[in-house]
């Protein structure tokens, strides 16, 4: 799948390709926090603009919330299973 290169204004230049996006480890809250910190440092260092950084950090926070929700759901399921096991004794 080819991606079109964008200009500084966000428009696309036809026929030019963007380099592939590196895979970022977002497997746990610590990895997500580290990625947020990297985005923050890049925004502070003017490597990326603050609007883009804001969008990225928002998406990362949503990923963190989804991760937390999945952990809570698993713990709740485990507690319910333990409770059911104790009731059946």
One Martini backbone bead per residue (centre of mass of N, CA, C, O) as a GRO file, in nm:
protein
   89
    1UNK     BB    1   0.091   0.040   0.028
    2UNK     BB    2   0.073   0.357  -0.074
    3UNK     BB    3   0.208   0.670   0.024
    4UNK     BB    4   0.160   1.000   0.026
    5UNK     BB    5   0.321   1.280   0.015
    6UNK     BB    6   0.355   1.561   0.222
    7UNK     BB    7   0.318   1.872   0.285
    8UNK     BB    8   0.343   2.124   0.512
    9UNK     BB    9   0.018   2.174   0.466
   10UNK     BB   10  -0.090   1.857   0.401
   11UNK     BB   11  -0.047   1.800   0.122
   12UNK     BB   12  -0.023   1.619  -0.172
   13UNK     BB   13   0.217   1.445  -0.359
   14UNK     BB   14   0.226   1.307  -0.646
   15UNK     BB   15   0.405   0.991  -0.647
   16UNK     BB   16   0.500   1.019  -0.357
   17UNK     BB   17   0.669   0.861  -0.090
   18UNK     BB   18   0.656   0.740   0.219
   19UNK     BB   19   0.796   0.626   0.473
   20UNK     BB   20   0.788   0.397   0.688
   21UNK     BB   21   0.645   0.327   0.980
   22UNK     BB   22   0.744   0.270   1.277
   23UNK     BB   23   0.734   0.036   1.514
   24UNK     BB   24   0.549   0.065   1.816
   25UNK     BB   25   0.558  -0.002   2.148
   26UNK     BB   26   0.214  -0.074   2.307
   27UNK     BB   27   0.192  -0.319   2.541
   28UNK     BB   28   0.218  -0.096   2.775
   29UNK     BB   29   0.211   0.170   2.985
   30UNK     BB   30   0.517   0.230   2.968
   31UNK     BB   31   0.536   0.252   2.659
   32UNK     BB   32   0.328   0.477   2.631
   33UNK     BB   33   0.474   0.683   2.809
   34UNK     BB   34   0.733   0.694   2.639
   35UNK     BB   35   0.594   0.798   2.381
   36UNK     BB   36   0.484   1.058   2.503
   37UNK     BB   37   0.762   1.171   2.579
   38UNK     BB   38   0.875   1.178   2.291
   39UNK     BB   39   0.666   1.372   2.177
   40UNK     BB   40   0.723   1.602   2.370
   41UNK     BB   41   1.023   1.642   2.294
   42UNK     BB   42   0.965   1.703   1.994
   43UNK     BB   43   0.794   1.954   2.048
   44UNK     BB   44   1.004   2.113   2.215
   45UNK     BB   45   1.224   2.073   1.964
   46UNK     BB   46   1.067   2.118   1.686
   47UNK     BB   47   1.012   1.847   1.516
   48UNK     BB   48   0.715   1.888   1.595
   49UNK     BB   49   0.415   1.998   1.607
   50UNK     BB   50   0.178   2.063   1.849
   51UNK     BB   51  -0.070   1.953   1.702
   52UNK     BB   52   0.046   1.672   1.645
   53UNK     BB   53   0.117   1.603   1.936
   54UNK     BB   54  -0.169   1.620   2.046
   55UNK     BB   55  -0.287   1.393   1.874
   56UNK     BB   56  -0.094   1.168   1.965
   57UNK     BB   57  -0.153   1.183   2.272
   58UNK     BB   58  -0.448   1.122   2.250
   59UNK     BB   59  -0.418   0.842   2.124
   60UNK     BB   60  -0.244   0.726   2.351
   61UNK     BB   61  -0.458   0.765   2.575
   62UNK     BB   62  -0.664   0.573   2.445
   63UNK     BB   63  -0.486   0.323   2.457
   64UNK     BB   64  -0.450   0.324   2.763
   65UNK     BB   65  -0.749   0.294   2.833
   66UNK     BB   66  -0.793   0.025   2.687
   67UNK     BB   67  -0.587  -0.130   2.849
   68UNK     BB   68  -0.712  -0.083   3.129
   69UNK     BB   69  -0.986  -0.210   3.062
   70UNK     BB   70  -0.879  -0.496   3.000
   71UNK     BB   71  -0.765  -0.546   3.283
   72UNK     BB   72  -1.024  -0.504   3.445
   73UNK     BB   73  -1.191  -0.720   3.300
   74UNK     BB   74  -1.010  -0.958   3.376
   75UNK     BB   75  -1.029  -0.926   3.683
   76UNK     BB   76  -1.335  -0.954   3.700
   77UNK     BB   77  -1.353  -1.235   3.577
   78UNK     BB   78  -1.176  -1.370   3.794
   79UNK     BB   79  -1.355  -1.295   4.037
   80UNK     BB   80  -1.612  -1.436   3.937
   81UNK     BB   81  -1.490  -1.719   3.922
   82UNK     BB   82  -1.411  -1.739   4.220
   83UNK     BB   83  -1.696  -1.697   4.335
   84UNK     BB   84  -1.829  -1.941   4.194
   85UNK     BB   85  -1.643  -2.155   4.318
   86UNK     BB   86  -1.721  -2.096   4.617
   87UNK     BB   87  -2.031  -2.150   4.588
   88UNK     BB   88  -1.996  -2.463   4.488
   89UNK     BB   89  -1.886  -2.583   4.778
   0.00000   0.00000   0.00000
